[in-house]
């Protein structure tokens, strides 16, 4: 039996009319010559600025497997006073065209070219391009948090520069943003929460400990130095460092926790410390797991006093509460 296909098409003007927004510019004043025409440009004449561009996603490029001209949207390109053509948006499209066609660098790509004022410096060009990159990607809603921050840094926006300063101070990098020689971290939000809550010294000490564990052949469970450090795990260890620095003094408890972190923590897989802790209380849950393991080691005499005598103290709930590491499940029940 044949069914008549339902016509679901609707004029775009009708759809627009349902949205009650008055145009900011009267229709008869809009100058259609402001549209940027599409020009074909050879790929080998195009440049990118790594200062604001996102990292190349090799996975996305490999997944494409071929270059489909029907899916190729115009690249947004700036022409600088020195005549260099810089891609502000569309670098992945250009790379796929180069890699998946016989023409390679001689492939002509559709580009919309905006011309910088002739008196612009390189810095002014970069700031304008970064600003346009941000505008284009925010409009498309496909720019990640780090992509946006990278562009804002290139545009010298104050909040982004403060973020960069914090990453430099922590000696970390996220997706190549931050300290050039810093440890690679995955999980921007968790990292910055740790910096805010436990402060720079605790985060730096946590990073140093993780680096030591990753480089110590006695702890093969941590020896995966090619993987970025989990931001949640770093937050948990930073919370423990904060506890050690501020709440347990310089006596037996301090010695026991320090001994555990240096000599026994490496025997536990990082994934086991993280397992089941996702959420807003992740750092607290990981910190409590570490302290529980330390207390358990004290109980079985795996940790003793410096002179070898039995340790008769544990890191109790009161100390944990004072350090802001109260049991989230108990707090939830109390609420």
Secondary structure, DSSP 8 states (H G I E B T S, - for coil): -----------HHHHHHTS----SS-GGG--GGGS--EEEEEGGGEEE-TTTS----HHHHHHH-S--GGG---EEEEE-TT--EEEEE-HHHHHHHHHSSTTGGG-EEEEEEEE--TT--HHHHHHHHHHHHHHHHHHHT---HHHHHHHHHHTT-HHHHHHHHHHHHHTEEETTEE-TTSEEEE-HHHHHHHHHHHHHHHHHHHHHHHHHHHH-TT-GGG--TTS-EEHHHHHHHHHHHHHHHHTSTTSHHHHHHHHHHHHTGGGS-HHHHHTT--STTHHHHHHHHHHHHHHHHHHTTSS--TTS--------HHHHHHTT---HHHHHHH-
